[in-house]
Amino acid sequence: MATTNIKEVAQLARVSVGTVSNVLNRPEIVSPATRERVFEAIKKLGFVRNEVARHLRAGRSRTVGLVVLDVANPFFVDVATGAEAVADDHDTMVVLCNSAGDPGRERRHLDQLEQQRVMGILITPVEAETPWLEELVARGTPVVLVDSPATGLQCSVAVDDRLGGQIAGAHLIERGHRRIVFVGGPPSIKQVADRQAGVTSAVAASGGAVELLTATAPALTVAEGRAIGERVAALPPAERPTAAFCANDMMALGFLQAMASHGLRVPADMAIIGYDDIDFAAAAAVPLSSVRQPRELLGRTAIDLLLEEVSDPEQHRHRQVIFQPDLVVRDSSAPYRSS
């Protein structure tokens, strides 16, 4: 089916193309009778104006790209919900892109978004070093890092993940655990490295009384958490840790599943703490203790910073907003009782 264009509307309404444009963009300057004829022609022809072309002629689209590490992770869904709520108030659309933790895929998304001349990009980068983002900014596309601190070349919103890891580790140590495993993902992801550094500092503060083990997976998913949990559960009881701090809630939920399948009780045999405090954490078979991040607020704040930069680039000053995490204690991290 052919697309109706503005010239056909003008012909049917017996007006000029300029008059149709005025009806669409400045209706107050067109007489009521003429407006009615134009609207009747639009309705009859089924005309839909090309908003993309209109905004591109003005220099940029009214679209913001949001590139996340894992669209299946509810954490990023909540971040997107916060960003979209603010975008909607500003007549702007958010396009969600999934890098799936792949730097090459991330780069392709960025190239495509730049080609579409988006208003700006919100991104949780796959790797800590992001030279291509700096190149993107240099070419004129504003970028805000989400859940990842910036160096000052862009705005960013993040949570103090070192503090989050430290809080989780201190909680487990205070509950009596002396052998803890950190269940992590790729160390190239800065959030993972910072959370591990935080729990490491908490263990170091014990003066050697606590042992920290590390188990690393290629992705921060339920399946990878379950796979690590299977290996941990298979250890002899004398070698098995009594607590796990997982880099996110998805891994923690998989780890919890593995404990259940091996007949290990949570928290009696294994305490577990996750990270993010997604809604599924509280609804787990054993309600999961988790380090909470302000998920929707991260998205809202990120797009606020982006819109501020777009509206007044000359006066805008880049800001790095850091939120403080807090630990939500539930059944999965009850005090340890040695047998």
N, C-alpha and C positions, 0 to 999 in steps of 0.2 A: 504494500500500500504506500503510495507516494505521500510525502510530507507536504502539507500546505505551507506556503510561504506568505510573507507579509504583503507582497505585491498582489496576490490573489485576493486577500482580505480587502485591500484598497480598491481593487476593481469591482468587487461585489458590492461594497459600501458606497461606491461612486465618490471616493475621496482620494487624496494623494497619500503616498507612502508616509510622508512626514506627518500627516494628520493621524494616521493609525499609530505611529510612534508616539505622538503626543497623548493619544488616548491611553496608551499603555503606561507611559512614564510620567505625564503631566496632565492628567484628565481635567484638572480644574480650569485649564485655559481653553478647553474645547466646549462648544455649546452642547447642552443636553440632548438636543435632537440629533446632532452629528454623533455624539457618543453612543446613543442608542443604536444608530445604524451600524456603527462599527462593531459594537458588541453582538448585534444580531448576526453580522457576517462571520464573526469569530465563532459563534456558537454553531452556525450552519456548516461551516467548513471544518470544524473541529481543530482550529488553529491552536497550537501551543508554542509560545515564544521560546526561543533558544536562550535560556538564562546563561549558559556557559559562554556562548559567543558574546553576549552583551557584556558580561563581566571581563572577559578576556580583552575586549576592545578598550576597557577601562584600565587594563594593565595586569589584573590578577583576578582569579576566580574567587568565589565565596566559599571555598573548600579548604579544610585543614586536614592534613594527613596525620594519622596516628599509627606509628609502627611499633608493635609490641613483640616480646620474645615468644609468647605462647598464647594464642587466642583461646586455647582450651582451658587455660588457667583462670578460674573465676576472679582472681585478683585483678587481672587486666580487664576483664569485663566490667568490674566495678570502677576502675580508673576511667574506662571509656564512657561509662554512664555519667560520671561527674563532668567530664569534658563536654559531652554532648548536651548536657543540660544548659551549660553556659553558652555553648555555640548556638543553640536554638534561640536563646534570648537575643542573639546578635545576628539573626538571619543568616547563619552560617552552618554548613554541613560538615560532619566529621566522617572521613573515610578510613576504615580500619584495615591495616595491613599486618600480616603475620610473617615475621622473619623466621620463626621456628628455630631460633638460635643459630641460624646459618648466615655467616657474614656475606656470602655471595648473594643470597636471596635478599638480605637486607639492602645491599647496594642496588640491586635491580629495582626494588620498591622505591628507593630514593630517586633513582634516575627517572622512573615513570612519573612520580609525583612532581618532580621538577619540570618535566616536559608538559605536564598538565597545568603548570603555572599556579600551583596551589598558593594560598595565602601564606601558609607556613607549615612547619612540620613539628609534631610532638613525637619523641622517640625514646624508647628504652633500648640503648645500643647493646649489641651482642658482645662487643669487646670494649675494654677500658680505653684503648687508644683509638681515636676516631678522626683520622686526618681527612677523610672524605666529607665528614660533616662540616669541618672548617672550610673546605673548598666550597661546599654548598652555600654556606653563609657568605663567603667572599663573593659569590656570584649573585647574591641578593635575596636568597630565600631564608627568612628567619627560622631558627631552630630552637626548641626548648627541650632539654633533657628531662625525662620523667623517671623517677625512682633511681636516679643516677646523678651524682654531683658533677658539676662542670668546673672548668678551670678559669672561667671568667669571660671566655669568648662567646658564650651563650648563656641564656638564663637556664636555671635548672630548679627542679623540685625533687627532694629526696628525703629519706629517713636516715637517721644516724644508725647505720647497720652494725657498726662496731659496738655501739652501746647496746643494741638489741641482742647481739651475741653474748655480750658480757652479762646482761641481765639473765638470759636463759641459763648460762653456765653457773652463775652464782646461785640461782634458784635450785638447781639440781645438787650442787655441792651442799647448800644449806639443808637440803632434804636428806643428806647422808650418803649420797652416791660418790663412790671413789674410783669407778671406772666408767667413763663416758665415751660414747662414739659420736663424732660429728658426721652426719650423713649429708654430703654435699654434692654439688654439680660441677660443671667446668670452672676451674679457677680463673679463667679469662673473664668470666662474668664478675664484675666488681662487687656486686651485692653479695655474692657467694664468698668471695675472698674476705670481705669486711666482716661478714657474720662469723666466719671461721676465726679471723683474727680476734674478734671479741670474745668468743668462748675460750680461745687459747689464753688470752690475758686473764680471764677468770680462773682458769686452772693454774696458771703460773702464780697467781696470788695465794694459792693454797700452800705454797712452799714445798711442793713435791708430794703432798698427801694424796693427790688425785692424778690418775692416768687418763690421758686423752688419746683416743684412737681416731683414725680418719678413714672414711670410706667414700670414694668419689665415683660419680656416675657421669655419663655423657650428656644427660638431660635431667631437668628438674620435673620429673613426671611421677605419677602414681606407679607406673610399671617399674621404673628404676628404683623407687623407694622400696617396692615389694621385693625386687631382686636382691638389693642389699640386705633387707630384713631376712630373707631366706638364708643368706650366708651367715649373718650374725646368729640367727637362731640355731644353726647347725654346729656352732662352736661348743666345745665342752663347757659345762656350767662354771667350772673354775676359771675359764678364760673369757667367758662371755661378759660384756659390759652389762651394767644394770640400768643404764639410762642412755637415751639417744636424743640428740638435738639435731633436728632436720632443717635443711636450708630453706624449705618452704613447706606449706601445709599439704601440697599434693604428694610430696615424698613421704611426709609423716603419715598420711592416710595409707599409702602403700605399705610402709613399714609396719603399721598397726595390723594390716591384713595378714602380713607374714607371721607376726607373733601369734595371732589367733589360729592360723592354719597349723602351727607347730604346737599348739596347746600351751603357749606361754601366756601368763596372765599379765595384763596391763592394768594397774602399775605394779602389782606385787612382784612380778619377775622382771619387768622392763618398764621403766618410766619413759615417756615420750613427750617432747616439746616440738611444735612446729613453728612456722613463721608466716605471717600475713594476717592470720585470723579471718580467713574466708568463712562464709556462712556454714559450709560443710564441716568445719572444725567442731563447732558446738553440737552438730547433729550426728557425729560419728558414733559408732557402737559404744565406744568409751569416749566421752566428750574430751576433746583434745585441748590441752594447754597450748597456747600459741602467743608469739610476740605480735602484737597488733600494730598494723600500719593504717593510717587514715586514707583508705583506698580512694574513695570518691573525692575527698579533699585534694589529693594529689592531682587528679585529673582537672578539677575545677581551677586550682591554683595555676597549673601549667598553661591552660588555655587563656586564663586572665593575663598572664605575663605575655603570651604571644599576641593577643589582641592589643595590649598596651603598646607593644613594640610596633605593630603594624599601623596603629592609628597615629603615632607620633614618633617616628624613628629618630628624628633629630634630638628630641629631648629624652628619649628612653635611655635608661642605664640598666645594664644587665644585673640581675640579682640571683643569688643562690639561696633558695629557701630550704631550710633543714627542719624537718619535724622530728619530734622525740617519740620513740616507740614506748610501748608499755606492755607488760606481761599480763595476759589473761590466764589465770590459774583455774584449771578444771581437773577432772578426775584422773587424767592420764599421768599426772606427775605428783602423786601422793608420796608422803615420806617413805624412804627406803627402810625396810626392816631386814637385817641380815639373818639368814637361816643359821 
